[in-house]
Amino acid sequence: MTQKGTTTQEWETCQIEARVLPGSRLHPQHNNGQSMFWFRFVAVAQHGDKTYITGRSDRASFPFSTTGESQTTPKPDESLHGNTLEPLLHQLRREGWEPISTNKQRWWEYRFKRVVRPDVPFWRRLVFPGR
């Protein structure tokens, strides 16, 4: 329902996912007896049928745990994920994403929303040195 002179806003959503990088297992002899994997946090956005990546963290090695589905997930470690996940969360907020849920199944699964922006033509997104 819209009032006279106003339009309804469309929202897109975004959720952080943890992805294991291929060939990334680090052996225990290199990590004080602890096996680690290389992970990257990825912000996956969705609007209607369109899914795209809106941001990525740097890669970082984390101790891991294996869930019942044989998925490898990063264990929470403040000192490690603070340097990896926090910059991605700040980037999303700068780009207009608003947190929408503190109810998370896993420690990294932040969810966001923002008003849908009109598509910008590819040539307008190009960045040239000196501009």
C-alpha positions in Angstrom: 0.0 0.0 0.0 1.4 3.4 -0.9 0.4 6.9 0.1 -0.1 9.6 -2.5 3.3 10.9 -3.6 5.3 8.0 -2.2 6.6 4.8 -3.7 7.3 1.4 -2.1 10.9 0.5 -1.7 12.3 -2.8 -2.8 14.8 -4.5 -0.5 17.6 -6.9 -1.3 19.2 -9.2 1.3 22.7 -10.3 2.0 24.2 -13.1 4.2 27.8 -13.8 5.1 29.0 -17.3 4.1 32.3 -19.0 5.0 34.0 -20.8 2.1 36.9 -23.2 2.3 39.5 -22.4 -0.3 40.5 -25.3 -2.5 43.7 -27.2 -1.5 43.9 -25.2 1.7 44.5 -27.6 4.5 47.5 -26.7 6.6 49.1 -29.6 8.5 49.4 -29.7 12.3 53.2 -29.6 12.3 53.0 -26.0 10.9 50.4 -24.7 13.4 51.4 -25.7 16.9 49.8 -29.1 16.5 46.5 -27.8 15.2 45.1 -28.5 11.7 43.8 -25.4 9.9 42.1 -24.6 6.6 42.2 -21.4 4.6 38.8 -19.7 4.7 37.3 -16.6 3.1 34.1 -14.9 4.2 31.8 -14.0 1.3 28.8 -11.7 1.3 26.2 -13.2 -1.0 23.3 -10.9 -1.9 20.0 -11.8 -3.4 17.3 -9.7 -5.0 14.5 -11.7 -6.7 16.1 -14.3 -8.9 19.4 -12.5 -9.0 22.2 -13.7 -6.7 25.6 -12.0 -6.6 28.7 -11.5 -4.4 28.7 -8.0 -2.9 31.9 -8.4 -0.9 34.8 -10.7 0.1 37.1 -10.9 3.0 40.8 -11.5 2.8 41.7 -15.2 3.1 42.7 -16.4 6.6 43.6 -19.7 8.1 41.3 -20.9 10.9 41.1 -24.0 13.1 38.2 -25.9 11.9 35.4 -28.3 13.0 33.5 -30.8 10.9 29.7 -30.8 11.1 27.5 -33.8 10.7 27.2 -33.2 6.9 31.0 -33.4 6.6 31.2 -29.7 6.0 34.3 -27.9 7.3 33.5 -24.7 9.2 35.8 -22.2 10.9 35.9 -22.4 14.7 35.3 -19.0 16.4 38.5 -17.3 17.4 38.2 -13.6 18.2 41.8 -12.7 17.3 41.6 -14.4 13.9 38.1 -13.5 12.7 38.3 -9.9 14.0 41.0 -9.2 11.4 39.2 -11.1 8.6 35.4 -10.7 9.1 35.3 -7.2 10.6 36.6 -5.3 7.5 34.0 -7.0 5.4 31.2 -6.0 7.8 32.4 -2.4 7.8 32.5 -2.4 4.0 28.9 -3.7 3.8 27.7 -0.9 6.2 29.5 1.7 4.2 27.7 0.5 1.1 24.3 1.0 2.8 23.7 -2.6 4.1 21.8 -2.6 7.4 22.0 -5.5 9.9 18.6 -7.3 10.1 19.2 -10.3 12.4 21.2 -11.1 15.5 19.8 -14.6 15.4 22.6 -16.6 13.8 23.0 -20.4 13.4 26.8 -20.0 13.0 29.0 -17.2 14.4 29.8 -15.6 11.0 26.3 -15.7 9.5 25.4 -12.0 9.7 22.4 -10.9 7.6 21.8 -7.5 6.1 19.3 -5.7 3.9 19.3 -2.5 1.8 17.1 -0.6 -0.6 17.6 -1.9 -4.1 19.7 0.5 -6.2 19.1 0.9 -9.9 21.4 -1.1 -12.1 24.4 0.9 -13.1 25.7 0.2 -16.6 29.0 -1.6 -16.8 30.9 1.3 -18.4 29.9 3.6 -15.4 31.4 1.1 -12.9 34.9 1.2 -14.5 37.5 2.9 -12.4 40.3 4.6 -14.3 43.6 5.7 -12.6 43.6 9.4 -11.9 39.8 9.8 -11.7 
